[in-house]
Each structure stands twice: as structure tokens, then as C-alpha cells.
Amino acid sequence: MAFLIVIVVVSSCIQLYFWLIQLDGLYRSYERRGQTRSDTMPSVTLIVAIKDEVVNLQKNVSLWLEQDYPALDIIIVDDHSTDGSLALLKALTDDRLQIIDLPKGKTTKKWALSEAIAQSKSEWIITTDADCQPVSNGWISSLMVESERADVILGYSPHRYKGDWLASWIDYETWYIAIQYLSASLMGRPYMSVGRNLAFRKEQFDGVGGFNNHLHVRSGDDDLLINEIGSDARYALSVDKNSWVWTEAKSTWSAYFQQKRRHLSTAPHYNFWNQVWLMAVYMSQFIWYASVFCLILIAPLFGLLLVLRWLILMMVAYRSKEVLELNVSVLFVPIFDLAFCMFYGVMSFTMLQKNEDW
């Protein structure tokens, strides 16, 4: 029992730091918002890499072209689509729009983005995906208000909430991962972003050699780029709702699992200290639950530890709803927190299977 108590104390210290210092730090930073920001509008190229996205292009390309940002170019680079995407794009007439065919012998999203960035003449690059819809035509303007004091701007991209159990889980996970990577960057420990809503200076991309060091990794055009740039750059967060882009959540569990496997495949390529910290957070969560449940079997009074943890989690979730949208009731956060341990434990075993998705 003494050993279990020591384990609980150590894992509790890590978890308390993670939730109360790091994650809740996003809310505390949001409370202090309102500092003077520049009205400077640097040149921006919005880049979208596509592969067989004709349906999404029909819905979203007009929303990109309607952005009210004055110094904007748009590059859409096609990775050998066969569904009519290229024909749809070439029928558009807009001087700001450039369409690139990825050369033969090159494929994958990283090659597509690299080709577009190389041809961009703008100071800043913004990336998004074909299935993403800006919240407003002020998306880019809102994102770029942070540009003068930053080299990289991390945006937010929530999923559209559909109300079923899968959607609720995705909603929680999207919120949880977002406050984790956004708060980490506030603490000088950036480790990931979402390529659906990411802005960076072109010189930062060129300065680390772009994707050259991890072209062999199919995923990670966003996470691994941030790991390459590291903490020497200046990071800013853009959480104003006008700077969000919506994306469609997967509608089946199988499609969701496949997507998660692809995302998780980048983690082993993070830099060493990012891997150490993330491992400490996730392992301490698992060990904490396992140890506390063992203590409860010995003395049910230890169940108060569960109550305390869940109250802290609900408090952080409630406060963060002012910053990032969370459709799931905070009363469900304890359930999802426990499920998170089991889910990622299962997912770790699936990583042995090869994923060939683009």
C-alpha cells in the first residue's frame, strides 16, 4: 500500500502540473488578451494541397476566394487527382489563384506543399485542407493580426458537432489536444500544430530545410515542421472564433481509427524532449488511474481522489469553453478522461499495422 501511495503522489504531481499549470494556462492567457496589436498586413499565400477533392472544392474554394485579406494569393497544388478536381479549378477565373500540377514522380502531401511554398512570393504561408471551411471571410485577417510579433501562428480547427457518441468523442479529443498543444507553445515547448489552420513565415520554413528531414514520413507536415522549427521561433496563438476553420469529423469508427493511426505515426519522430514530456503525461495518467483503483479496493475512502481529479478536470474544461468550443457537457469530461487512457492504450498496438493513406 505504501508503494501505491508513492506512485499516486508522483503521478498526481505530474497530472496537477499538466492540468492546472499547463492546460489552464490557456485560459489565463486568454483572460489577459487585449494587448495592442499591429494592423500590418504582410503578404500571404494560402496553400491547399489536394488529391481527389472535387466535392470539397465545390463547397469550399469560393470561401477561400471570398477572404477579405488584401495581400492574398492562393495556390492549390494537385497531387495527380483523377476525379475532376483539376478541371474544376482550371474553370475558375481569379488573378489571385494559381494552380500547380505536382510533377510526375512526386506524390504525398509534403511534396505538394513544398512545391507550392517554393513558388510562393509571399512573406507568410497559411495552410489548410480541402475539407475545411473558414468561419468567416475574415479568417485570414483575424489570423494575421498576430503576425508582427510572431514567426509561427497556431490556429484552431474544430470539427462540426453532429451529436452522436462518435462526434462527442471527437469533439472532446479535438478540444483536449488543442488546449494541450496551444498551452505548451505558451510555455515555450511547442511540439505540434494542425495543418488545417497554420501560418508561418516562409523564411522559417526555408531555414529548417522545409520537410527534407522527414519526407520519408507520410504524415506530419504540421507536427514535424513545428518540431523542426522548435522553440527558437516566436509563437503566437489565434483563438478568436473568426480565425477558426471548421472541418468535417469522420462519420464511422473505422474511418476515425484509420485517421488516428496516421496522426499518431508522427509521434516517434518528435524531438527527444517533446517525446519525454508527452510520454510522462500519458503514462502518469494511466498509472494514476491504475494505482487509485487499486487503493480503492483496499480502502474505499481513496475514492475521494477520483472526485478531486474529476472536479479539477471539469473546472479546467468549464474555463476553457470561453476560449475553445466544447460541445460536450463538462459533466462528461471525467468519463472521457478515463476513456482516453484506454483508447490510447489500444491505439498503441495498432501502430504495428502499415497505413498507406495519402
Buried (B, 14 or more C-beta within 10 A) or exposed (E): EEEBEEBBEBBBEBBBBBBEEBBBBBBEBBEEEEEEBEEEBEBBBBBBBBBBBBBBBEEBBEBBBEBEBEBBBBBBBBBBBEBBBBEBBEEBEEEBBBBBEBEEEEBBBBBBBBBBBEBBEBBBBBBBBBBBBBBBBBBBBBBBBBBBEBBBBBBBBBBEBBEEEBBBBBBBBBBBEBBBBBBBBBEEBBBBBBBBBBBBBBEBBEBBEBBEBBBEBBBBBBBBBBBBBEBEBBBBBBBBEBBBBBBBBBEEEEEBBBBBBBBBBBBEBBBEEBBEBBEBBBEBBBBBBBBBBBBBEEEEEBEEBBEEBBEBBBBBBBBBBEBBBBBBEBEBBBEBBBBBBEBBEEBEEEBEEEBEEB
